[in-house]
Amino acid sequence: MGVKVRERKPREWWIYIDHKGQRKAVKVGAEAAAKKAAKKIEEGFTAGAVLPGPCQKVLFADRYGKWMRQHVGLTCEESPAHTYAVTWENHVKEHFGNLTSDSIDRDKIREFYMLKTEAGYGKNTIKNMRNLISGVMTFAIEDRIIGVNPASRSG
């Protein structure tokens, strides 16, 4: 696992995260903000190094809160962060908030998307829901709460 800060263009700073054979690049903005975010990400990986006990159940709502603070709050601009918060409150919280992260499977997620589609929500709204759910699940993987992201098409 590695976290690096690089300047791609003048005054355009990016964080590169290498974890479990995958690499992710996130545009952050200012150099100081990038370095601060990189440090927080490294601390998150370090804190997640201890495996949770087999009886530990972590609510999806708790994972969402941590994801918003430690990922969205550090790497996203205000507009997408606001979109995630509204999407959580209006759609995802009621359906998944009180479920444990390990109890959410592909079937539950597909059923959720179908309900929202049948209710008349558009593709962009569904995409925001998918991005939120997948992001929270990826965070749960990084914290070793679950092993596979059921919201990912490849996982």
C-alpha positions, -999 to 999 in steps of 0.1 A, spaced: 0 0 0 13 34 -9 0 70 -10 19 96 -31 13 132 -38 22 145 -72 17 177 -92 4 169 -127 1 204 -141 11 236 -124 -10 240 -93 -29 208 -100 -21 183 -72 -32 146 -72 -31 118 -47 -21 84 -60 -32 54 -39 -17 20 -45 -36 -7 -26 -39 -45 -32 -27 -43 -67 -50 -14 -78 -41 22 -83 -65 52 -79 -57 88 -87 -77 116 -70 -74 153 -79 -72 173 -47 -62 209 -56 -37 227 -35 -4 211 -24 -11 215 13 -46 200 10 -32 171 -10 -5 163 16 -30 166 44 -54 142 26 -27 118 18 -17 117 55 -53 110 65 -56 82 39 -24 66 52 -37 68 88 -70 52 77 -51 23 62 -30 19 93 -61 20 116 -78 -5 94 -49 -29 96 -64 -48 125 -90 -73 114 -124 -69 130 -135 -98 151 -159 -124 136 -188 -112 157 -183 -75 149 -213 -61 129 -208 -28 113 -239 -9 102 -238 5 66 -248 39 82 -216 39 102 -195 31 71 -213 59 53 -204 84 80 -168 73 80 -166 74 42 -180 109 41 -155 122 67 -124 103 55 -129 101 18 -155 125 4 -146 153 29 -110 151 19 -111 144 -18 -143 159 -32 -154 194 -39 -184 208 -21 -209 201 -49 -204 163 -51 -202 160 -13 -236 178 -11 -250 155 -37 -239 124 -17 -254 138 15 -288 145 -2 -287 111 -20 -281 95 14 -309 113 32 -335 110 4 -328 75 -9 -301 52 6 -304 57 43 -339 44 46 -331 13 26 -296 3 38 -288 25 68 -298 -1 95 -283 -31 77 -249 -45 85 -224 -40 57 -218 -77 54 -256 -84 50 -259 -63 18 -255 -84 -13 -259 -79 -50 -295 -90 -50 -305 -63 -24 -286 -37 -43 -302 -46 -76 -337 -47 -60 -330 -12 -46 -321 1 -81 -352 -15 -96 -374 1 -70 -359 35 -76 -361 31 -114 -398 20 -111 -404 50 -89 -394 72 -119 -359 83 -108 -336 92 -137 -303 76 -147 -282 103 -131 -300 100 -98 -295 62 -99 -259 67 -108 -254 89 -77 -269 62 -56 -247 36 -72 -216 57 -67 -225 63 -30 -232 26 -22 -201 14 -41 -179 40 -24 -191 30 10 -186 -7 3 -151 0 -11 -143 17 22 -157 -13 41 -133 -35 21 -103 -12 30 -113 -15 66 -116 -53 62 -153 -54 72 -162 -72 40 -142 -89 13 -160 -81 -19 -179 -50 -31 -214 -62 -40 -221 -29 -57 -192 -33 -81 -198 -50 -114 -163 -65 -113 -161 -74 -76 
